[in-house]
């Protein structure tokens, strides 16, 4: 079962991850601001979701950053999901809208971004 995380823990983890990724001080991250305004690439957003899944031991939709673009919105969503007793290891349910959004996001990525993403997945599987 997923360890419960408080909203403060979730928010702090996300702030630290974003600050580290963007080489910014954590105090410079506005949790109400859209992460897309911080110029997060599609690849980075996908890596964030993967790292968050690992930390929470929970399957998350690959479109999480687009569906809940601020740290505050993600924290609220994740708190509700964790509070509902969402099962860990269960396959993520993707409906047609999620699949269409994922395909749109992939279409928007450059070949270099896709190659970098595939390299990240290969590296993660090798661990």
Helices and strands as residue ranges (DSSP letters): H 7-22, G 26-28, G 35-38, H 42-56, H 64-67, H 71-83, H 96-108, H 111-126
